[in-house]
Amino acid sequence: MKMINLCIITMLSGLLLGACRQPGPFSSDPPIVDQDAVFELAWATRMDYEREIVNLSNGISYNDWFIYPGDLDEPPTIMAFNKDTGEKDWEILLEHLPGREIDYMFRSGNILLARNGHLVFAIDLEFRELLWSKDLKSIGMRLGTTHLASNGNLYHEADFGWQSGFQVQHLFEFDVLTGDYRIVYSNSQDSLGTKSISPPGYAQLDETDMLIFNEFPNADSPPEQATQNLVAIDLDSEEVLWRTEDFTEEFYSNSLHPPIVYDNRIVITGGDWSIYAFDVQTGARLWRYEFDYPWAIWTKTNHLIHENRLYVNNSQFDVTCLDPETGELIWNNPEGGPNCTDNMVYYEKEDLLVFTSWGYGSVMVLDALTGETLHREHRFDNSSYNNDVVYDEERDMFFTSTYKHAIGFRVRRP
C-alpha cells in the first residue's frame, strides 16, 4: 500500500475542491522534440490587441467558424473566427445578462449552451440571439459543473445552501431547445459531510436510460478520509439502480468530468492513482489499473475511448493507452504532456492524438498506436497554448487558442 505524506494530502485537498480547472504551472524543461512538418500553422488572429484573453471555457466548432468565449470578468461574450481566413466575422456580447464570463460552453446542432456564475443559457447560432436563460443563482443555487451528455440533454450540478450546514445538492436536466428542466437526483448534507457529484455519463441498457456519475458523500473531508461512490440512476423513474460504495483504495478524484461508457457494457472512471472499470448493469468492479504515481487527481482531462483503446491523462506527464475490456497496458508515454486540457482529439485520418498540454503550454501530436511523441508545438508569438483543440472534418483542420490568438492549423504524420 502506498503511503501519502502530509504535504501531498494538503495539496490534494485544494486541488480536489474545484481549483482543478485552473491552468497548471508550465514545465520549465519539457523534452526537446525535433521540429518537422507535422504541424502546419494556417492562420493566427490576435483576439484583442489591448490584452490577453483568459477564460476557463473551451472553444467550439460551428459551420464556418471557430467560436471562442471572452475574457474573465467580461459580460458573456462569444467571438466567431472564420475557419478559412482567421478573420473575426462576428461577435455576440450579452451585456444585459447577470453574471460575468462564460465558464462552460458546448454545442448541440445550431445551439450554443453555456454557463456563467448566475445562469445556464442557450444562444441560437443561426440567428445569433439568446434562445433561453435560467437564473439558478437568483433562487439560491451555487452553480457547479455542466455537461452535455450523449443523450442530447444538458446536465448541471448546483447546490442550495452551500456552506450553510444544510446543503442540498441537485442534478438538473435541461432540454436544450426550450430550457425546460427537472431535478433528476438530489442529496442532502448529513453527519458524513458535504455532498458532491461529478457530471454524469449516459448509457442505455435494454430499454433503460441511465445516468452514471461519481458521488462524494463527504467531499469536505481530508482526501485520505473522503470516499468515492459510483452511482447509476434510471432517468425515467429517477431511482438509484445501483451504488458501488467507497471503491477507491486511498482518496477520491475524477470530480470534474463524467465517467465514460465503453460499448454500453463497461463504465470507466478514475479514482486515487488508478483507473477503474465497472459493469454497467450491476456496478460490479471489473478491473483496476494502478499507476505508479505518488498522487493523482483525474480531473484535468476526460478519458477518451476510440474503438478498442482507452486514452487517459491526469495531472502527471504520462499519457497512457489501456485496453478498456481488460485494463491491460497498451503503451505509456511518460512525457506525453502534463495537464492535458479537457478533451483529447483522435485524428482518425492519421491515427494521431492531438491535444493541448497546459503543463507544456503546447499543442501535442502523439502516435495514437504507439504513444510516440511526434511533435510539440510550443507557443506562438511568445504566448502559450491554453485550451482544447477542436477539429473540422470537412476542412481537415484543427483550431485552438493561445492567450493572445485564435489559431487554425493542420497536422500530418511524418
C-alpha positions as semicolon CSV with decimal commas, in nm:
position;residue;x (nm);y (nm);z (nm)
1;M;0,000;0,000;0,000
2;K;0,140;0,337;-0,098
3;M;0,193;0,600;0,174
4;I;0,088;0,959;0,115
5;N;0,273;1,215;0,317
6;L;0,108;1,513;0,481
7;C;0,232;1,764;0,223
8;I;0,078;1,573;-0,064
9;I;-0,252;1,533;0,121
10;T;-0,269;1,906;0,187
11;M;-0,202;1,983;-0,178
12;L;-0,468;1,736;-0,291
13;S;-0,728;1,899;-0,067
14;G;-0,704;2,223;-0,259
15;L;-0,688;2,060;-0,598
16;L;-0,989;1,840;-0,542
17;L;-1,221;2,117;-0,425
18;G;-1,270;2,270;-0,766
19;A;-0,946;2,453;-0,842
20;C;-0,856;2,186;-1,093
21;R;-0,995;2,378;-1,388
22;Q;-0,730;2,646;-1,339
23;P;-0,427;2,610;-1,570
24;G;-0,137;2,431;-1,404
25;P;0,217;2,568;-1,396
26;F;0,428;2,526;-1,707
27;S;0,716;2,282;-1,700
28;S;1,050;2,460;-1,725
29;D;1,231;2,191;-1,922
30;P;0,998;1,974;-2,132
31;P;1,163;1,719;-2,360
32;I;1,305;1,858;-2,683
33;V;1,142;1,714;-2,993
34;D;1,290;1,769;-3,339
35;Q;1,084;2,017;-3,538
36;D;0,940;1,875;-3,858
37;A;0,644;1,914;-4,090
38;V;0,392;1,752;-3,855
39;F;0,236;2,087;-3,753
40;E;0,139;2,343;-4,018
41;L;0,008;2,680;-3,898
42;A;-0,272;2,801;-4,127
43;W;-0,351;3,132;-3,953
44;A;-0,323;3,314;-3,621
45;T;-0,551;3,604;-3,527
46;R;-0,492;3,835;-3,235
47;M;-0,818;3,826;-3,039
48;D;-0,770;4,162;-2,865
49;Y;-0,475;4,394;-2,930
50;E;-0,510;4,558;-2,590
51;R;-0,482;4,248;-2,372
52;E;-0,461;3,873;-2,341
53;I;-0,780;3,665;-2,317
54;V;-0,811;3,437;-2,014
55;N;-1,108;3,208;-1,955
56;L;-1,198;2,860;-1,835
57;S;-1,421;2,753;-2,125
58;N;-1,308;2,579;-2,443
59;G;-1,380;2,691;-2,798
60;I;-1,625;2,508;-3,023
61;S;-1,662;2,443;-3,396
62;Y;-1,974;2,558;-3,582
63;N;-2,017;2,575;-3,962
64;D;-1,759;2,823;-4,094
65;W;-1,646;2,947;-3,755
66;F;-1,425;2,865;-3,460
67;I;-1,617;3,016;-3,169
68;Y;-1,433;3,128;-2,860
69;P;-1,550;3,290;-2,532
70;G;-1,449;3,629;-2,395
71;D;-1,218;3,736;-2,116
72;L;-1,257;3,687;-1,742
73;D;-1,491;3,938;-1,577
74;E;-1,648;4,038;-1,911
75;P;-2,022;4,004;-1,977
76;P;-2,093;3,675;-2,158
77;T;-1,915;3,710;-2,494
78;I;-1,854;3,485;-2,791
79;M;-1,624;3,563;-3,083
80;A;-1,652;3,388;-3,421
81;F;-1,335;3,343;-3,627
82;N;-1,358;3,242;-3,992
83;K;-1,206;2,895;-4,025
84;D;-1,058;2,968;-4,368
85;T;-0,917;3,317;-4,318
86;G;-0,894;3,360;-3,940
87;E;-1,082;3,689;-3,956
88;K;-1,320;3,771;-3,671
89;D;-1,650;3,766;-3,861
90;W;-1,887;3,846;-3,576
91;E;-1,924;3,877;-3,200
92;I;-2,209;3,848;-2,951
93;L;-2,196;4,049;-2,628
94;L;-2,476;3,974;-2,380
95;E;-2,438;4,276;-2,153
96;H;-2,792;4,250;-2,017
97;L;-2,738;3,906;-1,863
98;P;-2,646;3,882;-1,493
99;G;-2,312;3,734;-1,402
100;R;-1,990;3,761;-1,595
101;E;-1,774;3,541;-1,819
102;I;-1,871;3,204;-1,967
103;D;-1,727;2,911;-1,768
104;Y;-1,857;2,619;-1,977
105;M;-1,960;2,606;-2,342
106;F;-2,098;2,323;-2,557
107;R;-2,276;2,293;-2,893
108;S;-2,585;2,093;-2,985
109;G;-2,667;2,144;-3,353
110;N;-2,704;2,519;-3,403
111;I;-2,747;2,585;-3,029
112;L;-2,461;2,705;-2,812
113;L;-2,511;2,603;-2,449
114;A;-2,326;2,795;-2,182
115;R;-2,296;2,869;-1,812
116;N;-2,162;3,157;-1,607
117;G;-2,177;3,232;-1,234
118;H;-2,554;3,302;-1,245
119;L;-2,706;3,137;-1,550
120;V;-2,746;2,834;-1,766
121;F;-2,838;2,971;-2,110
122;A;-2,856;2,898;-2,484
123;I;-2,776;3,102;-2,794
124;D;-2,920;3,025;-3,137
125;L;-2,608;3,044;-3,357
126;E;-2,807;3,061;-3,681
127;F;-2,991;3,377;-3,575
128;R;-2,723;3,487;-3,323
129;E;-2,966;3,559;-3,045
130;L;-3,037;3,444;-2,691
131;L;-3,274;3,148;-2,702
132;W;-3,336;3,097;-2,329
133;S;-3,175;3,151;-1,990
134;K;-3,234;3,016;-1,640
135;D;-3,102;3,215;-1,345
136;L;-3,029;2,949;-1,084
137;K;-2,835;3,183;-0,858
138;S;-3,142;3,400;-0,807
139;I;-3,318;3,104;-0,643
140;G;-3,029;3,048;-0,404
141;M;-2,823;2,796;-0,601
142;R;-2,445;2,776;-0,618
143;L;-2,367;2,664;-0,973
144;G;-2,131;2,373;-1,029
145;T;-2,022;2,163;-1,325
146;T;-2,207;2,139;-1,657
147;H;-2,201;1,863;-1,918
148;L;-2,374;1,788;-2,249
149;A;-2,438;1,413;-2,234
150;S;-2,456;1,180;-2,532
151;N;-2,837;1,155;-2,498
152;G;-2,858;1,520;-2,612
153;N;-2,956;1,672;-2,277
154;L;-2,759;1,924;-2,072
155;Y;-2,685;1,829;-1,711
156;H;-2,593;2,079;-1,446
157;E;-2,498;2,030;-1,083
158;A;-2,592;2,302;-0,833
159;D;-2,609;2,337;-0,454
160;F;-2,870;2,500;-0,235
161;G;-2,746;2,627;0,100
162;W;-2,375;2,586;0,023
163;Q;-2,166;2,601;0,345
164;S;-2,479;2,661;0,550
165;G;-2,478;2,324;0,723
166;F;-2,799;2,239;0,536
167;Q;-2,662;2,189;0,185
168;V;-2,878;2,011;-0,072
169;Q;-2,716;1,917;-0,400
170;H;-2,926;1,881;-0,715
171;L;-2,856;1,743;-1,060
172;F;-3,061;1,939;-1,317
173;E;-3,153;1,807;-1,663
174;F;-3,216;2,078;-1,926
175;D;-3,394;2,045;-2,260
176;V;-3,151;2,221;-2,496
177;L;-3,430;2,359;-2,719
178;T;-3,657;2,509;-2,455
179;G;-3,457;2,539;-2,134
180;D;-3,723;2,339;-1,950
181;Y;-3,563;2,148;-1,667
182;R;-3,624;1,895;-1,396
183;I;-3,421;1,768;-1,100
184;V;-3,321;1,406;-1,158
185;Y;-3,110;1,347;-0,846
186;S;-3,069;1,514;-0,505
187;N;-2,858;1,452;-0,197
188;S;-2,859;1,636;0,136
189;Q;-2,576;1,714;0,375
190;D;-2,573;1,480;0,675
191;S;-2,338;1,368;0,951
192;L;-2,091;1,244;0,689
193;G;-2,048;1,593;0,547
194;T;-2,093;1,797;0,229
195;K;-2,216;1,616;-0,082
196;S;-2,071;1,643;-0,431
197;I;-2,108;1,461;-0,762
198;S;-1,929;1,461;-1,095
199;P;-2,102;1,534;-1,425
200;P;-2,295;1,226;-1,542
201;G;-2,224;0,987;-1,826
202;Y;-2,509;0,826;-2,022
203;A;-2,578;0,460;-2,100
204;Q;-2,875;0,270;-2,237
205;L;-2,931;-0,080;-2,104
206;D;-3,209;-0,268;-2,282
207;E;-3,481;0,000;-2,271
208;T;-3,349;0,176;-1,961
209;D;-3,189;0,519;-1,996
210;M;-2,919;0,554;-1,731
211;L;-2,705;0,830;-1,588
212;I;-2,384;0,724;-1,413
213;F;-2,174;0,959;-1,202
214;N;-1,915;0,972;-0,926
215;E;-2,056;1,064;-0,586
216;F;-1,853;1,206;-0,297
217;P;-2,058;1,170;0,025
218;N;-1,803;1,352;0,246
219;A;-1,637;1,582;-0,006
220;D;-1,521;1,833;0,256
221;S;-1,316;1,572;0,443
222;P;-0,938;1,544;0,404
223;P;-0,851;1,335;0,095
224;E;-0,731;1,034;0,295
225;Q;-1,070;1,020;0,469
226;A;-1,302;1,116;0,183
227;T;-1,477;0,839;-0,009
228;Q;-1,595;0,793;-0,366
229;N;-1,901;0,605;-0,486
230;L;-2,020;0,527;-0,837
231;V;-2,396;0,570;-0,881
232;A;-2,636;0,473;-1,163
233;I;-2,989;0,610;-1,182
234;D;-3,288;0,534;-1,403
235;L;-3,368;0,856;-1,592
236;D;-3,738;0,778;-1,620
237;S;-3,809;0,682;-1,260
238;E;-3,515;0,880;-1,111
239;E;-3,448;0,578;-0,888
240;V;-3,099;0,456;-0,799
241;L;-3,028;0,134;-0,990
242;W;-2,702;0,057;-0,810
243;R;-2,438;0,225;-0,599
244;T;-2,081;0,094;-0,572
245;E;-1,960;0,239;-0,243
246;D;-1,611;0,354;-0,144
247;F;-1,438;0,176;-0,432
248;T;-1,108;0,366;-0,422
249;E;-0,806;0,243;-0,232
250;E;-0,686;0,577;-0,097
251;F;-0,861;0,903;-0,196
252;Y;-1,125;1,035;-0,431
253;S;-1,074;1,206;-0,769
254;N;-1,233;1,242;-1,116
255;S;-1,481;1,501;-0,989
256;L;-1,497;1,743;-1,284
257;H;-1,558;1,504;-1,575
258;P;-1,814;1,226;-1,627
259;P;-1,740;0,854;-1,623
260;I;-1,725;0,718;-1,977
261;V;-1,911;0,417;-2,112
262;Y;-1,750;0,160;-2,343
263;D;-1,969;-0,049;-2,572
264;N;-2,270;0,013;-2,345
265;R;-2,126;-0,253;-2,113
266;I;-1,837;-0,104;-1,917
267;V;-1,822;0,225;-1,728
268;I;-1,474;0,368;-1,665
269;T;-1,364;0,636;-1,420
270;G;-1,062;0,749;-1,223
271;G;-1,011;0,718;-0,850
272;D;-0,699;0,772;-0,636
273;W;-0,400;0,699;-0,868
274;S;-0,591;0,432;-1,062
275;I;-0,837;0,381;-1,345
276;Y;-1,135;0,158;-1,255
277;A;-1,390;-0,023;-1,471
278;F;-1,735;-0,147;-1,367
279;D;-2,020;-0,349;-1,515
280;V;-2,289;-0,108;-1,641
281;Q;-2,572;-0,341;-1,542
282;T;-2,465;-0,423;-1,185
283;G;-2,189;-0,185;-1,081
284;A;-1,956;-0,477;-1,008
285;R;-1,588;-0,388;-1,043
286;L;-1,427;-0,549;-1,348
287;W;-1,068;-0,426;-1,332
288;R;-0,831;-0,171;-1,185
289;Y;-0,515;-0,033;-1,344
290;E;-0,287;0,120;-1,081
291;F;-0,040;0,384;-1,196
292;D;0,297;0,435;-1,035
293;Y;0,215;0,793;-0,932
294;P;0,272;0,941;-0,586
295;W;-0,070;1,101;-0,625
296;A;-0,330;1,157;-0,895
297;I;-0,648;1,356;-0,936
298;W;-0,800;1,261;-1,277
299;T;-0,977;1,593;-1,316
300;K;-0,776;1,785;-1,576
301;T;-0,869;1,562;-1,871
302;N;-1,163;1,343;-1,955
303;H;-1,083;0,989;-2,062
304;L;-1,109;0,916;-2,436
305;I;-1,236;0,594;-2,595
306;H;-1,159;0,519;-2,959
307;E;-1,264;0,176;-3,087
308;N;-1,087;-0,070;-2,855
309;R;-0,844;0,175;-2,693
310;L;-0,874;0,393;-2,383
311;Y;-0,657;0,706;-2,357
312;V;-0,602;0,871;-2,017
313;N;-0,400;1,153;-1,861
314;N;-0,424;1,303;-1,515
315;S;-0,207;1,586;-1,386
316;Q;0,115;1,391;-1,441
317;F;0,332;1,389;-1,754
318;D;0,214;1,044;-1,865
319;V;-0,029;0,987;-2,149
320;T;-0,139;0,624;-2,142
321;C;-0,333;0,381;-2,361
322;L;-0,518;0,089;-2,200
323;D;-0,741;-0,194;-2,321
324;P;-1,092;-0,094;-2,198
325;E;-1,200;-0,459;-2,183
326;T;-0,924;-0,579;-1,951
327;G;-0,733;-0,274;-1,826
328;E;-0,410;-0,409;-1,975
329;L;-0,143;-0,159;-2,072
330;I;-0,103;-0,099;-2,448
331;W;0,151;0,185;-2,420
332;N;0,262;0,463;-2,189
333;N;0,443;0,783;-2,287
334;P;0,600;0,912;-1,962
335;E;0,646;1,262;-2,108
336;G;0,340;1,278;-2,334
337;G;0,206;1,604;-2,195
338;P;0,123;1,710;-1,838
339;N;-0,218;1,858;-1,756
340;C;-0,386;1,785;-2,087
341;T;-0,684;2,014;-2,138
342;D;-1,037;1,878;-2,109
343;N;-1,060;1,674;-2,429
344;M;-0,804;1,490;-2,637
345;V;-0,888;1,458;-3,009
346;Y;-0,841;1,132;-3,200
347;Y;-0,743;1,216;-3,560
348;E;-0,872;0,910;-3,747
349;K;-0,719;1,000;-4,082
350;E;-0,366;0,962;-3,946
351;D;-0,423;0,770;-3,618
352;L;-0,289;1,058;-3,410
353;L;-0,375;1,206;-3,073
354;V;-0,390;1,586;-3,095
355;F;-0,440;1,790;-2,779
356;T;-0,317;2,085;-2,573
357;S;-0,094;2,035;-2,268
358;W;-0,123;2,312;-2,009
359;G;0,192;2,183;-1,845
360;Y;0,397;2,237;-2,160
361;G;0,188;2,528;-2,289
362;S;0,193;2,335;-2,616
363;V;-0,010;2,154;-2,877
364;M;0,096;1,788;-2,870
365;V;0,080;1,535;-3,153
366;L;0,126;1,171;-3,046
367;D;0,115;0,849;-3,244
368;A;-0,211;0,701;-3,116
369;L;-0,096;0,344;-3,191
370;T;0,247;0,355;-3,026
371;G;0,237;0,661;-2,798
372;E;0,545;0,819;-2,958
373;T;0,562;1,199;-2,936
374;L;0,575;1,316;-3,298
375;H;0,560;1,689;-3,241
376;R;0,531;1,953;-2,971
377;E;0,427;2,300;-3,089
378;H;0,537;2,533;-2,813
379;R;0,386;2,884;-2,810
380;F;0,309;3,136;-3,081
381;D;0,429;3,495;-3,057
382;N;0,556;3,411;-2,707
383;S;0,208;3,306;-2,590
384;S;0,132;2,954;-2,464
385;Y;-0,143;2,731;-2,599
386;N;-0,405;2,701;-2,328
387;N;-0,738;2,547;-2,439
388;D;-0,886;2,245;-2,614
389;V;-0,811;2,157;-2,974
390;V;-1,124;2,114;-3,189
391;Y;-1,143;1,950;-3,533
392;D;-1,333;2,025;-3,856
393;E;-1,353;1,711;-4,067
394;E;-1,473;1,889;-4,383
395;R;-1,169;2,122;-4,388
396;D;-0,937;1,867;-4,225
397;M;-0,825;2,145;-3,990
398;F;-0,778;2,196;-3,617
399;F;-0,846;2,507;-3,412
400;T;-0,734;2,622;-3,069
401;S;-0,604;2,930;-2,889
402;T;-0,316;3,088;-2,707
403;Y;-0,377;3,362;-2,452
404;K;-0,346;3,610;-2,740
405;H;-0,456;3,433;-3,058
406;A;-0,719;3,218;-3,216
407;I;-0,526;2,957;-3,416
408;G;-0,602;2,739;-3,720
409;F;-0,364;2,456;-3,811
410;R;-0,321;2,123;-3,986
411;V;-0,124;1,813;-3,886
412;R;0,014;1,518;-4,078
413;R;0,210;1,205;-3,993
414;P;0,580;1,245;-4,073
